[in-house]
Amino acid sequence: MKLKYHIPLMGFLALTLVISTLMFVYKECPPIDQLIGFYACVVGATITYYIGIHTVLSDKKDSSGT
């Protein structure tokens, strides 16, 4: 995989983590169930992104070989 495929994901993760860190600094820490849900959402988005990239690359490879 090329590095340029990772740039949108890095932008999403960086902004998400910066915004959430600023929210935690200026407000009190949220309850643990909200933190678990937030981090599950971020992990789910990352996994979905990688599955999508791998699917597109494998489809591209399959269609160019036939």
C-alpha positions, 0 to 999 in steps of 0.5 A, spaced: 500 500 500 502 506 498 503 512 503 498 516 499 492 511 501 493 513 509 493 520 508 486 521 509 485 516 515 491 520 518 488 526 517 481 524 520 485 520 526 489 527 528 483 531 528 479 527 532 484 526 537 486 533 538 478 535 538 477 530 543 483 532 547 481 539 547 474 537 550 477 533 555 481 539 557 476 544 558 470 539 561 470 534 566 472 527 563 466 523 560 463 517 563 467 510 562 461 508 557 462 514 553 469 513 552 469 506 550 463 508 545 468 513 542 474 509 542 470 503 539 467 508 534 474 511 532 477 503 531 471 501 527 472 507 522 479 505 522 478 498 520 472 500 515 477 504 512 482 499 511 477 494 509 475 499 503 482 500 501 484 493 500 477 491 497 478 497 492 485 494 491 483 487 490 478 489 485 482 493 481 488 488 481 482 482 479 479 487 473 486 488 470 488 481 470 482 479 466 
